[in-house]
Amino acid sequence: MNPILTTLYAIDLLLVGLIIFITLALNTKSEGLGAAITGASDTYRGAVGVEEQKRRLLKTMCYSFVALAFVIAVMTNFV
């Protein structure tokens, strides 16, 4: 197997683990299960709090996961 693909697979698995961890770390006890899945929040504070920073990080990591999965799919088909 290609060492570049192996490295990308490892990064992909790491991203998945971090996405799961951050999703479970979100404070959604009062907002219900729907808020945990969709990322919705009823907080309207002006300052960026810890939960908003977690949500931004989670969104960035999810986009990175999708982009990396696309790169892996392309490399698997053409390498």
C-alpha positions in Angstrom: 0.0 0.0 0.0 1.1 3.5 -0.7 2.7 5.2 2.4 0.9 8.5 1.5 -2.5 6.8 1.6 -1.6 5.1 4.9 -0.8 8.5 6.4 -4.0 10.0 5.1 -6.0 7.1 6.5 -4.4 7.6 9.9 -5.2 11.4 9.8 -8.7 10.5 8.8 -9.2 8.2 11.7 -7.7 10.8 14.1 -10.2 13.4 12.8 -13.1 11.0 13.3 -12.1 10.4 16.8 -11.7 14.1 17.6 -15.1 14.9 16.0 -16.7 12.2 18.1 -15.0 13.5 21.3 -15.9 17.2 20.7 -19.5 16.3 19.8 -19.8 14.4 23.1 -18.1 17.3 25.0 -20.7 19.9 23.8 -23.0 21.2 26.5 -26.4 20.3 25.2 -28.1 18.9 28.3 -30.8 21.6 28.3 -31.2 21.8 24.6 -32.1 18.2 23.8 -30.7 15.6 21.5 -31.7 17.6 18.4 -29.3 20.3 19.3 -26.5 17.8 19.8 -27.0 16.5 16.3 -27.7 19.7 14.4 -25.5 22.0 16.5 -28.4 24.4 17.2 -28.1 26.6 20.2 -30.4 29.0 22.1 -27.6 31.2 23.4 -27.5 34.7 22.1 -24.4 36.1 23.8 -22.3 38.7 22.1 -19.0 37.3 23.3 -17.6 34.0 21.9 -17.9 31.5 24.7 -16.3 28.1 25.1 -19.3 26.3 23.5 -19.3 28.5 20.4 -15.5 27.9 20.0 -16.2 24.1 20.3 -18.9 24.4 17.6 -16.6 26.4 15.3 -13.8 23.8 15.8 -16.2 21.0 15.2 -17.4 22.6 12.0 -13.9 23.1 10.7 -12.9 19.5 11.6 -16.0 18.2 9.8 -15.2 20.2 6.6 -11.6 19.0 6.9 -12.8 15.4 7.2 -15.0 15.7 4.0 -12.1 17.3 2.1 -9.7 14.6 3.2 -12.1 11.8 2.4 -12.4 13.3 -1.1 -8.6 13.4 -1.5 -8.4 9.8 -0.3 -11.1 8.7 -2.7 -9.3 10.4 -5.7 -5.9 9.0 -4.7 -7.3 5.5 -4.3 -8.8 5.5 -7.7 -5.9 7.0 -9.6 -2.8 5.9 -7.7 
